[in-house]
């Protein structure tokens, strides 16, 4: 397959589309957790593409994700996930 877009851009867009479809499946099946998580993250895929292009920072994307989590009522999930990541990265591995 050939495309005029970079492989990175194609991957970000594929991830975006996959999350849109996952969100739709969550809605169709009434799975609120799947719907809300996919809804929270689907635009993050495109924002990471902006980071890769140098027009956005990871910090700005994370701030936007936190704002969206607050708007969507999933702040507690995001904070728990961030705490788990902090715990995992604080533990030295051999």
Secondary structure, DSSP 8 states (H G I E B T S, - for coil): ---SS-HHHHHHHHHHHHHHHHHHHHHHHT-HHHHHHHHHHHHHHHHHHHHHHTSS-HHHHHHHHHHHHHHHT-HHHHHHHHHHHHHHHHS---
